Amino acid sequence: MMKEIVIPFATGLAIFLFGMQLIRVGMEELTAHRMQHFLLRFTKTPIRGFGTGLVATLFLQSSSAVTILTIGFVNAGLLTFAQTVGIILGTNVGTTVTTEILALKVEDFALPLILTGAAFYVLPWKKIAALGLAIGGFGCIFLGMEAMQWIAEPMKNRGWVAALLDSGYHPVFSGILSGILLTAIIQSGNAVIAITMGFFATGLVPLPFAIAVVLGSNVGTCITAFLASIGTERAAKQVALAHLLLNVGGLLLFLPWVGTIAGVAHWLSNNPATQIAHIQTLYNLICSLAVLPFASSFARMVSRILPEQNPSWSLSRPRSHPLFKWHQ
């Protein structure tokens, strides 16, 4: 078991997460650490916050990283809680870009991207070297995803997944629980989706189970925000609560339709992995766009559930800060 399953899976996951880190570092270098200023400046309306969250997640390759930054800004009084709802909605859509890229034929791109990234990295220009890190990072996540697929056949032969699905638990609920737990442990929703795409593509898990993992993984990402909000001001805790409510609400909204989604998935693509990527994109896009027009009302609802301890603080106005006078 160790040789056939644990070692290939751990190796593939480590390479995948290392690739995500390379992309993040490379993109931060390319933006010259201006991402924090970008997050702070373009969040005055929910729509602008949505675009900011989407772009920031695209660059940092982690919705959790953007959420943690947002919690930090709210805790410091540089953003109000109301400004963060659009950012959260944007991060949920931004994280789907990676899975759409993963739906490409990863085995054809991994090695060329790693070699190209390495060649760029050794060049004397800082920006080109940073671009090399990002390119090499994409190669690593493709390679890691391919490595994680190696365990599909041994797991199928041992009958573990079949035993789980035949254990009496509904595959949808098993998938949701698996998505939540795996994402909470690995701390990367994209990694969990990548694993699911590989398992479904190899026939290891059925489509309803895979769709349920997608729904559960969105909820699993909330654990990071809750950990980041420990010991913070009440407004920062409101961000973590809003993140949880949005993702749990999306799960409950789509839960009755898992079977229907599975039935029409073949219309999205003939490729199994691409089906999962498109389902995740549509799910996050629909959930975010449905809430976006009501972002202000949603912020007020969360503020009533978890009210400010200091009533003198305004929901719509951040504390002044000499570095960010544009808020005034």
VOKOL-607052 format. One record per residue: z, x, y of N, C-alpha, C in turn; residue in one letter. Coordinates in steps of 0.1 Angstrom, whole numbers, plus 2048, in hexadecimal, padded with zeros to 3 digits. Example, Ala and Ser with C-alpha at 12.3 -4.5 7.8 and 13.67 -1.06 7.14 Angstrom:
2
  n_zz  n_xx  n_yy  ca_zz  ca_xx  ca_yy  c_zz  c_xx  c_yy  aa
   84E   884   7C7    84E    87B    7D3   84E   884   7DF   A
   847   880   7EA    847    889    7F5   84F   881   800   S
END
This chain:
328
  n_zz  n_xx  n_yy  ca_zz  ca_xx  ca_yy  c_zz  c_xx  c_yy  aa
   800   808   7F4    800    800    800   800   809   80D   M
   808   813   80D    809    81C    818   7FC   822   81C   M
   7F5   827   811    7E8    82E    813   7DD   824   817   K
   7DD   819   811    7D2    80F    813   7D3   807   81F   E
   7DF   804   823    7E1    7FA    82D   7E9   7FF   83A   I
   7F5   804   837    7FD    808    843   7F7   813   84B   V
   7F3   81E   844    7EE    82A    84C   7E1   826   853   I
   7D7   820   84D    7CB    81C    855   7CE   813   860   P
   7D7   809   85E    7DA    7FF    869   7E1   806   874   F
   7EC   80E   871    7F3    815    87B   7EA   81F   883   A
   7E1   826   87C    7D8    82F    882   7CF   828   88C   T
   7C9   81D   887    7BF    816    88F   7C6   810   89B   G
   7D2   80A   899    7DA    804    8A5   7DD   80F   8AF   L
   7E2   81B   8AA    7E5    826    8B3   7D9   82A   8BC   A
   7CE   82B   8B5    7C1    82F    8BC   7BD   825   8C6   I
   7BF   818   8C2    7BB    80D    8CB   7C4   80D   8D8   F
   7D1   80E   8D6    7DA    80E    8E1   7D9   81A   8EA   L
   7D6   826   8E3    7D3    832    8EB   7C7   830   8F4   F
   7BD   82A   8EE    7B1    827    8F6   7B4   81E   902   G
   7BC   814   900    7C0    80B    90B   7C7   813   916   M
   7CF   81C   912    7D6    825    91C   7CD   82E   923   Q
   7C3   833   91C    7B9    83C    923   7B1   834   92D   L
   7AD   828   92A    7A6    820    933   7AF   81D   940   I
   7BB   81A   93D    7C4    817    948   7C6   823   952   R
   7C9   82E   94C    7CA    83A    954   7BE   83E   95B   V
   7B2   83D   955    7A6    840    95B   7A2   837   967   G
   7A5   82A   965    7A2    820    96F   7AB   822   97B   M
   7B8   825   978    7C2    828    983   7BD   834   98B   E
   7B8   83E   985    7B3    84A    98C   7A7   846   994   E
   79E   83E   98F    792    83A    996   795   832   9A2   L
   7A0   82A   9A2    7A3    822    9AD   7AD   829   9B7   T
   7B0   836   9B3    7B9    83E    9BC   7C6   837   9BE   A
   7CB   830   9B4    7D8    828    9B4   7D8   81E   9BF   H
   7CD   818   9C3    7CC    80E    9CD   7CE   800   9C7   R
   7D0   7FF   9BA    7D2    7F2    9B3   7DE   7EB   9B9   M
   7E9   7F1   9BB    7F4    7EB    9C0   7F2   7E4   9CE   Q
   7EB   7EC   9D7    7E8    7E6    9E4   7DE   7DB   9E3   H
   7D5   7DC   9D9    7CB    7D1    9D6   7D3   7C4   9D2   F
   7DC   7C6   9C9    7E4    7BA    9C4   7EC   7B4   9D0   L
   7F1   7BC   9D9    7F9    7B7    9E4   7F1   7B0   9EE   L
   7E5   7B5   9F1    7DD    7B0    9FC   7D6   7A3   9FA   R
   7D0   7A2   9EE    7C7    797    9EC   7CD   78B   9E4   F
   7D8   786   9E8    7DF    77C    9E1   7E4   770   9E9   T
   7DD   76F   9F5    7E2    765    9FE   7E0   756   9FA   K
   7D6   754   9F2    7D3    747    9EC   7D2   748   9DD   T
   7D4   73D   9D6    7D3    73E    9C7   7C6   743   9C2   P
   7BB   73F   9C9    7AD    743    9C4   7AC   752   9C6   I
   7B0   758   9D2    7B0    766    9D4   7B9   76D   9CA   R
   7C5   767   9C7    7CE    76D    9BE   7C8   76D   9B0   G
   7C0   763   9AC    7B9    762    99F   7AF   76D   99E   F
   7A7   76F   9A8    79E    77A    9A8   7A4   788   9A8   G
   7AF   789   9AF    7B7    796    9AF   7BC   799   9A1   T
   7C2   78F   99B    7C8    791    98D   7BD   794   983   G
   7B2   78E   984    7A7    790    97B   7A2   79F   97C   L
   79F   7A3   989    79A    7B0    98B   7A4   7BB   987   V
   7B1   7B9   98B    7BB    7C3    988   7BD   7C4   979   A
   7BC   7B9   971    7BD    7BA    963   7B1   7C1   95D   T
   7A5   7BF   963    799    7C5    95E   79A   7D4   95F   L
   7A0   7D9   96A    7A2    7E7    96D   7AD   7ED   965   F
   7B8   7E6   964    7C4    7EC    95D   7C4   7E9   94E   L
   7BB   7E0   94A    7B9    7DD    93C   7C6   7D8   935   Q
   7CE   7D1   93D    7DB    7CC    938   7E0   7C1   941   S
   7E0   7B5   93C    7E5    7AA    944   7F4   7AC   946   S
   7FB   7B2   93C    809    7B4    93D   80C   7BE   948   S
   804   7C8   949    806    7D2    954   805   7CC   961   A
   7FB   7C3   963    7FA    7BC    970   805   7B3   973   V
   80A   7AC   968    815    7A3    96A   822   7AA   96D   T
   824   7B6   967    830    7BE    96A   82F   7C3   979   I
   823   7C7   97D    822    7CB    98B   825   7C0   995   L
   820   7B4   991    823    7A8    999   832   7A5   99A   T
   839   7A6   98F    847    7A3    98E   84E   7AD   997   I
   84A   7BA   997    850    7C4    99F   84E   7C1   9AE   G
   842   7BD   9B2    83F    7BA    9C0   848   7AE   9C5   F
   849   7A4   9BC    851    798    9C0   85F   79C   9C1   V
   864   7A4   9B8    872    7A8    9B8   875   7B0   9C5   N
   86B   7B8   9CA    86C    7C0    9D6   86A   7B7   9E2   A
   866   7AB   9E1    864    7A2    9EC   857   7A4   9F3   G
   84E   7AB   9ED    840    7AE    9F3   837   7A2   9F0   L
   839   79A   9E6    832    78E    9E2   83C   783   9E0   L
   837   777   9E3    83F    76B    9E0   83B   767   9D2   T
   844   75F   9CC    841    75A    9BF   834   751   9BF   F
   832   749   9CA    827    740    9CA   81A   748   9CA   A
   81A   754   9D0    80D    75C    9D0   80A   761   9C2   Q
   813   761   9B9    811    768    9AC   80A   75F   9A2   T
   80A   751   9A4    805    748    99A   7F6   74B   998   V
   7EE   74D   9A3    7E0    750    9A2   7DE   75D   99A   G
   7E6   767   99D    7E5    774    996   7E7   772   987   I
   7F1   76B   983    7F3    769    975   7E7   762   96E   I
   7E2   758   975    7D6    751    96F   7CA   75A   96E   L
   7C9   763   978    7BE    76D    978   7BF   777   96C   G
   7CC   77B   96A    7CE    785    95F   7CA   780   952   T
   7CD   773   950    7C9    76D    943   7BA   76D   940   N
   7B2   76C   94B    7A4    76C    949   79F   77B   948   V
   7A5   783   950    7A1    791    951   7A3   798   943   G
   7AD   794   93C    7AF    79B    92F   7A5   798   924   T
   79D   78D   927    792    78A    91D   786   793   91E   T
   785   79A   929    779    7A3    92A   779   7AE   91F   V
   785   7B3   91C    786    7BD    911   782   7B8   904   T
   786   7AC   901    783    7A6    8F4   774   7A3   8F3   T
   76E   79F   8FE    75F    79D    8FE   758   7AA   8FC   E
   75D   7B5   901    757    7C2    8FF   759   7C6   8F0   I
   764   7C3   8EB    767    7C6    8DD   75E   7BE   8D3   L
   759   7B3   8D8    750    7AB    8CF   743   7B1   8CD   A
   73F   7BC   8D4    733    7C3    8D2   734   7CB   8C5   L
   729   7D1   8C0    72A    7D8    8B3   731   7E5   8B6   K
   73E   7E5   8B4    747    7F0    8B7   744   7FD   8B0   V
   73F   7FC   8A4    73D    808    89C   731   810   8A2   E
   729   809   8A9    71D    810    8AF   721   818   8BC   D
   72C   814   8C2    72F    819    8D0   73B   823   8D0   F
   743   823   8C6    750    82B    8C6   74E   83A   8C8   A
   746   840   8BF    745    84F    8C0   73D   853   8CD   L
   731   84C   8D0    72A    850    8DD   733   84F   8E9   P
   73B   844   8EA    744    843    8F6   74E   84E   8F6   L
   754   851   8EB    75F    85B    8EB   759   869   8EF   I
   74D   86C   8EA    746    879    8ED   742   879   8FC   L
   73D   86E   901    739    86D    90F   745   86E   918   T
   750   867   914    75C    868    91C   762   877   91C   G
   762   87D   911    766    88B    910   75E   894   919   A
   751   892   919    748    89B    921   74A   898   930   A
   74D   88C   934    750    889    942   75E   88F   946   F
   767   88E   93D    775    892    940   776   8A1   943   Y
   76D   8AA   93D    76E    8B8    93F   767   8BC   94C   V
   760   8B3   952    759    8B7    95F   763   8B9   96A   L
   760   8C1   974    76A    8C5    97E   76D   8BA   989   P
   765   8AF   988    767    8A4    993   771   89A   98E   W
   77B   897   996    787    88F    992   782   881   98E   K
   77A   87B   996    776    86D    994   76D   86C   987   K
   765   876   985    75D    876    978   766   878   96C   I
   770   881   96E    779    882    963   781   876   960   A
   785   86E   96A    78C    862    968   783   857   961   A
   776   857   965    76C    84E    95F   76B   852   950   L
   76B   85F   94D    76B    864    93F   777   85F   937   G
   782   85E   93D    78E    859    936   78C   84A   932   L
   787   842   93C    784    834    93A   77A   832   92F   A
   76F   83A   930    764    838    926   769   83C   918   I
   770   848   917    776    84C    90A   780   842   905   G
   787   83B   90E    791    831    90A   78A   825   903   G
   77F   821   908    778    816    902   773   81B   8F4   F
   76F   827   8F3    76B    82C    8E6   776   82C   8DC   G
   782   82F   8E1    78E    82F    8D8   792   821   8D3   C
   791   817   8DC    795    80A    8D8   78A   804   8CE   I
   77E   808   8D0    774    804    8C6   777   80B   8B8   F
   77A   818   8B9    77D    81F    8AC   78A   81A   8A6   L
   794   817   8AE    7A0    811    8A8   79E   803   8A2   G
   796   7FB   8A8    793    7EE    8A3   78C   7EF   895   M
   782   7F8   894    77B    7FA    888   785   7FF   87D   E
   78E   808   881    798    80E    877   7A1   803   872   A
   7A5   7FA   87B    7AE    7EF    877   7A7   7E5   86D   M
   79A   7E5   86D    793    7DC    864   793   7E2   856   Q
   796   7EE   854    795    7F4    847   7A0   7EE   83E   W
   7AA   7E8   843    7B5    7E3    83B   7B2   7D5   836   I
   7A7   7CF   83B    7A4    7C1    837   7A2   7C0   828   A
   79A   7C9   822    797    7C8    813   7A3   7CA   80B   E
   7AB   7D5   80D    7B8    7D6    806   7C1   7CA   807   P
   7C2   7C4   813    7CB    7B9    814   7C5   7AD   80D   M
   7B8   7AB   80D    7B2    7A0    806   7B4   7A2   7F7   K
   7B3   7AE   7F2    7B4    7B0    7E4   7C3   7AE   7DF   N
   7CC   7B1   7E8    7DA    7AF    7E4   7DE   7A0   7E6   R
   7D6   798   7ED    7D9    78A    7EE   7E4   786   7F8   G
   7E8   790   801    7F3    78D    80A   7F0   782   814   W
   7E4   783   81A    7E0    778    824   7DE   76B   81D   V
   7D8   76B   811    7D7    75E    80A   7E4   758   807   A
   7EE   761   803    7FB    75C    800   802   756   80C   A
   7FF   75C   818    805    757    824   7FF   749   828   L
   7F2   748   826    7EB    73C    82A   7ED   731   820   L
   7F1   734   813    7F4    72A    809   803   728   807   D
   80B   72D   810    819    72C    80F   81F   71F   812   S
   816   716   817    81B    709    81B   81C   707   82A   G
   81B   712   831    81A    711    840   80C   70E   844   Y
   80B   706   84E    7FD    703    854   7F8   710   85A   H
   7EB   713   857    7E5    71F    85C   7E5   720   86B   P
   7E4   715   872    7E5    716    881   7F2   71A   886   V
   7FD   714   880    80A    718    884   80D   727   880   F
   809   72A   874    80A    738    86F   803   742   879   S
   7F7   73E   87D    7F0    746    887   7F6   748   894   G
   7FC   73C   899    803    73D    8A6   80F   746   8A5   I
   817   744   89B    822    74D    899   81F   75C   898   L
   814   75E   890    80F    76C    88E   80B   772   89B   S
   804   76A   8A3    7FF    76F    8B0   80A   772   8BA   G
   814   769   8BA    820    76C    8C3   827   778   8BF   I
   82B   779   8B2    833    784    8AD   82C   792   8AE   L
   81F   792   8AA    817    79F    8AB   816   7A3   8B9   L
   813   79A   8C2    811    79E    8D0   81E   7A3   8D6   T
   829   79C   8D3    836    7A0    8D8   83A   7AE   8D3   A
   836   7B1   8C6    83A    7BE    8C0   831   7C9   8C5   I
   824   7C7   8C5    81A    7D1    8C9   819   7D2   8D8   I
   81D   7C8   8DF    81C    7C8    8EE   80D   7C9   8F3   Q
   804   7C4   8EC    7F6    7C4    8F0   7EF   7B8   8EA   S
   7EC   7AE   8F2    7E5    7A2    8ED   7D7   7A6   8E9   G
   7D0   7AF   8F0    7C3    7B4    8EC   7C3   7BA   8DF   N
   7CD   7C2   8DB    7CD    7C8    8CE   7CE   7BD   8C3   A
   7D6   7B3   8C6    7D8    7A8    8BC   7CB   7A1   8BA   V
   7C4   79E   8C5    7B7    797    8C4   7AD   7A0   8BD   I
   7AD   7AD   8BF    7A4    7B6    8B8   7A6   7B6   8A9   A
   7B3   7B6   8A5    7B7    7B5    897   7B1   7A8   891   I
   7B3   79D   899    7AF    790    894   7A0   78F   892   T
   799   795   89C    78A    795    89C   786   79C   88F   M
   78C   7A8   88C    788    7B0    881   78B   7A8   874   G
   797   7A2   873    79B    79B    867   792   78F   864   F
   78E   788   86F    786    77C    86D   777   780   86A   F
   773   78B   870    765    790    86D   764   794   85E   A
   76F   799   858    76E    79D    84A   772   792   841   T
   775   786   846    778    77B    83D   786   77B   838   G
   78F   783   83E    79D    784    83A   7A5   777   83E   L
   7A2   772   849    7A9    766    84E   79F   75B   852   V
   7A3   74E   851    79A    743    855   799   742   864   P
   78F   73B   869    78D    739    878   799   732   87E   L
   79E   727   879    7AA    720    87F   7B6   72A   881   P
   7B8   732   877    7C3    73C    878   7C0   746   884   F
   7B4   74B   884    7B0    754    88F   7B2   74E   89D   A
   7AD   741   89E    7AE    73B    8AB   7BD   739   8AF   I
   7C5   736   8A5    7D3    734    8A8   7DA   741   8AC   A
   7D5   74C   8A7    7DB    75A    8AB   7D7   75C   8B9   V
   7CB   758   8BE    7C7    759    8CC   7D1   752   8D5   V
   7D4   745   8D1    7DD    73D    8D9   7EB   744   8D9   L
   7F0   748   8CD    7FD    74E    8CD   7FE   75B   8D4   G
   7F3   763   8D4    7F4    770    8DB   7F6   76F   8EA   S
   7F1   764   8F0    7F3    762    8FE   802   760   901   N
   808   758   8F8    817    756    8FA   81F   763   8F7   V
   81A   76B   8EE    821    777    8EA   821   781   8F6   G
   817   781   8FE    817    78A    90A   822   787   914   T
   828   77B   913    832    778    91D   83F   780   91B   C
   841   785   90F    84E    78D    90C   84E   799   916   I
   843   79F   919    843    7AB    922   847   7A7   930   T
   843   79B   935    847    797    942   856   794   942   A
   85B   78E   937    869    78B    937   872   797   937   F
   86D   7A1   92F    874    7AE    92F   874   7B4   93D   L
   869   7B3   944    868    7B9    951   870   7B2   95C   A
   873   7A5   959    87A    79D    963   88A   79E   961   S
   88E   7A5   957    89D    7A7    955   8A3   7AF   961   I
   8AD   7A9   967    8B4    7B0    972   8AD   7AF   97F   G
   8A3   7A6   980    89B    7A5    98D   8A1   799   995   T
   89B   797   9A1    89E    78C    9A9   899   77F   9A2   E
   89E   773   9A7    89A    767    9A1   88B   764   9A2   R
   885   768   9AE    877    766    9B0   86F   76D   9A5   A
   873   779   9A1    86C    781    997   86D   77A   989   A
   879   774   987    87B    76D    97A   872   760   97A   K
   86F   75B   986    866    74F    987   858   753   982   Q
   854   75F   985    847    764    981   846   764   972   V
   850   76A   96B    851    76A    95D   851   75C   957   A
   858   753   95D    859    745    958   84B   73F   959   L
   845   741   965    838    73B    967   82E   740   95D   A
   82E   74D   95A    825    753    950   827   74C   942   H
   834   74A   93F    837    744    932   832   735   932   L
   835   72D   93C    831    71F    93D   822   71E   93C   L
   81B   726   943    80C    725    943   806   728   935   L
   80B   732   92E    806    735    921   80A   72B   916   N
   817   727   917    81B    71D    90D   814   710   910   V
   812   70C   91D    80B    700    920   7FD   700   91A   G
   7F6   70C   91C    7E8    70D    916   7E8   70C   907   G
   7F2   712   901    7F3    711    8F2   7F5   702   8EE   L
   7FE   6FB   8F4    800    6ED    8F0   7F4   6E4   8F3   L
   7ED   6E8   8FE    7E1    6E0    902   7D6   6E2   8F7   L
   7D4   6EE   8F2    7C9    6F1    8E9   7CD   6EF   8DA   F
   7DA   6EE   8D7    7DE    6EE    8C9   7D8   6E2   8C1   L
   7D7   6D6   8C7    7D1    6CB    8BF   7C2   6CD   8BD   P
   7BC   6D6   8C4    7AD    6D7    8C3   7A9   6E4   8BB   W
   7B2   6EA   8B4    7AE    6F6    8AD   7A3   6F3   8A3   V
   7A5   6E8   89B    79B    6E5    891   78D   6E2   897   G
   78D   6DB   8A3    781    6D8    8A9   77A   6E5   8AE   T
   782   6EE   8B4    77C    6FA    8B9   776   702   8AD   I
   77D   703   8A2    778    70A    896   76B   704   892   A
   76A   6F7   893    75E    6F0    88E   751   6F3   897   G
   754   6F6   8A4    748    6F8    8AD   747   707   8B0   V
   74F   710   8AA    74F    71E    8AE   741   724   8AB   A
   73A   71F   8A0    72D    725    89D   723   723   8A8   H
   725   71A   8B1    71C    718    8BC   71E   723   8C7   W
   729   72A   8C7    72C    734    8D0   725   741   8CD   L
   724   744   8C0    71E    751    8BB   71D   750   8AC   S
   713   758   8A7    712    759    898   71B   764   893   N
   720   76D   89C    729    778    898   737   773   898   N
   73F   775   88D    74D    770    88C   756   776   897   P
   755   784   899    75D    78A    8A3   75A   785   8B1   A
   74E   782   8B4    74A    77D    8C1   74F   76F   8C3   T
   74F   767   8B8    755    75A    8B9   763   75A   8BE   Q
   76B   763   8B9    779    764    8BD   77A   768   8CB   I
   772   772   8CF    772    777    8DD   76E   76B   8E7   A
   764   764   8E3    760    759    8EC   76A   74E   8ED   H
   771   74B   8E2    77B    741    8E1   787   745   8EA   I
   78B   751   8EA    795    756    8F2   792   755   901   Q
   785   759   904    781    758    912   780   74A   917   T
   77B   741   90F    77A    733    914   788   72D   915   L
   791   730   90B    79F    72B    90C   7A6   72F   918   Y
   7A5   73C   91B    7AC    741    927   7A6   73C   934   N
   799   73B   934    791    737    940   795   728   943   L
   794   720   939    797    712    93B   7A5   70F   93F   I
   7AF   716   939    7BD    715    93D   7BF   719   94B   C
   7BA   724   94F    7BC    72A    95C   7B5   721   967   S
   7A9   71D   965    7A2    715    96F   7A8   707   970   L
   7AE   702   965    7B4    6F5    966   7C0   6F5   96E   A
   7C8   700   96E    7D4    701    976   7D2   706   984   V
   7C7   70E   987    7C5    714    993   7C5   70A   99F   L
   7BF   6FF   99F    7BF    6F6    9AA   7CD   6F1   9AD   P
   7D6   6F1   9A3    7E4    6EC    9A5   7EE   6F8   9A5   F
   7EA   704   9A9    7F2    70F    9A8   7FF   70E   9B1   A
   7FD   708   9BD    808    706    9C6   812   6FC   9C1   S
   80D   6F1   9BB    816    6E7    9B5   81D   6ED   9A9   S
   816   6F5   9A1    81D    6FB    996   828   705   99A   F
   825   70C   9A5    82F    716    9AA   83C   70E   9AE   A
   83A   703   9B5    845    6FA    9B9   84D   6F5   9AD   R
   846   6F1   9A2    84D    6EC    996   855   6F7   990   M
   850   703   98F    857    70E    989   863   712   992   V
   862   711   99F    86D    713    9A8   878   709   9A7   S
   874   6FD   9A3    87F    6F3    9A1   886   6F5   994   R
   87E   6FA   98A    884    6FD    97D   88E   709   97E   I
   88A   713   985    892    71F    987   893   722   996   L
   89C   71A   99D    89C    71B    9AC   8A1   729   9B1   P
   89E   72C   9BD    8A3    738    9C3   8B2   738   9C5   E
   8B8   743   9C3    8C7    744    9C5   8CA   744   9D4   Q
   8C1   74A   9DB    8C3    74B    9EA   8BA   741   9F1   N
   8BE   736   9F5    8B5    72C    9FB   8AE   730   A08   P
   8B3   73B   A0E    8AD    740    A1B   8A0   746   A18   S
   89D   74A   A0C    890    750    A09   886   745   A08   W
   87A   748   A0E    86F    73E    A0E   866   740   A02   S
   862   735   9FD    858    735    9F1   84B   73B   9F6   L
   847   738   A02    83A    73C    A07   839   748   A10   S
   844   74F   A11    843    75B    A1A   84B   767   A14   R
   844   772   A12    84C    77E    A0D   854   784   A18   P
   85E   78C   A13    865    794    A1D   85C   79E   A23   R
   85F   7A1   A30    856    7AA    A37   858   7B8   A32   S
   84D   7C0   A33    84E    7CE    A2E   845   7D6   A38   H
   849   7E1   A3D    842    7E8    A47   834   7ED   A42   P
   833   7EF   A35    826    7F4    A30   81C   7E9   A2E   L
   820   7DC   A2F    817    7D1    A2C   818   7C7   A37   F
   814   7CB   A44    816    7C2    A4F   80C   7B7   A4F   K
   801   7B8   A46    7F7    7AD    A46   7FD   7A0   A41   W
   809   7A1   A3B    810    795    A36   815   78C   A42   H
   817   793   A4D    81E    78C    A58   815   781   A5E   Q
END
